[in-house]
Amino acid sequence: MPTEEQKDAVIFVCHMLSNLYQPISLFRYDRRLKSFYILAGRNDGLSILIKPNGNWDFEL
């Protein structure tokens, strides 16, 4: 189950991507890792992982 911090971070990141006119190709919650994964941007160039504590990082 996602944490409140994750929910807030997901809303923030999706809102930021939307404001920058970046398409979101994939949005997934991984129960094993307890993390959200977002693949976005033109040519799927942005990969974002949102951890249970609400911190998020760009993945390479």
C-alpha positions in Angstrom: 0.0 0.0 0.0 1.4 3.4 -0.9 2.4 5.8 1.8 0.9 9.3 2.2 4.4 10.7 1.4 4.5 8.7 -1.9 1.0 9.8 -2.8 2.0 13.5 -2.4 5.2 12.9 -4.4 3.4 11.2 -7.2 0.9 14.0 -7.5 3.8 16.6 -7.5 5.8 14.7 -10.1 2.9 14.1 -12.5 1.8 17.7 -12.1 5.4 18.9 -12.9 5.5 16.7 -16.0 2.2 17.9 -17.1 3.2 21.6 -16.7 6.3 20.8 -18.8 4.1 19.1 -21.5 5.9 15.8 -21.1 4.0 12.7 -21.9 3.8 9.9 -19.3 4.2 6.5 -21.0 4.2 4.2 -18.0 3.0 4.6 -14.4 3.4 1.6 -12.2 3.4 0.7 -8.5 5.7 -2.2 -7.7 4.5 -4.0 -4.6 7.8 -5.9 -4.2 9.9 -2.7 -4.0 7.0 -0.6 -2.6 7.9 2.1 -5.1 6.3 4.0 -8.0 7.9 4.0 -11.3 7.2 6.6 -14.0 8.5 6.6 -17.5 7.9 9.9 -19.2 9.2 12.4 -21.7 9.7 12.5 -25.4 11.3 9.2 -26.5 10.8 8.0 -22.9 13.9 9.9 -21.8 12.8 10.4 -18.1 12.7 7.5 -15.7 11.6 8.4 -12.2 11.4 6.2 -9.1 9.4 7.4 -6.0 10.4 5.6 -2.8 8.2 4.8 0.2 9.5 7.9 2.1 8.4 10.2 -0.7 11.9 10.9 -2.0 12.2 10.6 -5.8 15.1 10.3 -8.1 15.8 10.2 -11.8 17.0 6.7 -12.8 19.5 6.2 -15.5 
